[in-house]
Amino acid sequence: MTLVRLARFNLPDMHVLSYNEIPDNKQITIEATVGSDLTKS
């Protein structure tokens, strides 16, 4: 089971999008991410 399917099953109100699903002319705000901490060098 992929992560998105797991999230959608357990958290039906959570929105999950990939960057490819967002049109170039739309501005987004990232509220949270899953994965490594990008602020660390």
Secondary structure, DSSP 8 states (H G I E B T S, - for coil): --HHHHHHHH-TT-----GGGS-TT---------SS-TT--
